[in-house]
C-alpha cells in the first residue's frame, strides 16, 4: 500500500512496510527533509528514518512521519525526533 500526502507546494510518499520515504516539490524551508533547501522536481529519498512508517503528513512548511516508536518532523531544515509516541 502506498501513502501519498500532497500539500499545496510539496508532497511526501511512503510504501508501507518499506521504511522508505520520498518527497518532492518546494523546499524553501527544508520541509522535504532531504538535508538542504533546494526544490526537487522528482521524488527524492528522505534519509535517516529506518523504522516502518505508520503515518505521514504534510503541512505548509513541514512534513511529519510517525513510526511505531518515534515521531519525526522535518521543518526549517531541522529533523526533530520524539519518542514514547502512544
C-alpha positions, 0 to 999 in steps of 0.5 A: 500500500502506498501513502501519498500526502500532497500539500499545496507546494510539496508532497511526501510518499511512503510504501508501507512496510518499506521504511522508505520515504520520498518527497518532492516539490518546494523546499524553501524551508527544508520541509522535504527533509532531504538535508538542504533547501533546494526544490526537487522536481522528482521524488527524492529519498528522505534519509535517516528514518529506518523504522516502518512508517505508520503515518505521514503528513504534510503541512505548509512548511513541514512534513511529519512521519510517525513510526511505531516508536518515534515521531519525526518532523522535518521543518526549517531544515531541522529533523526533530525526533520524539519518542514514547509516541502512544 
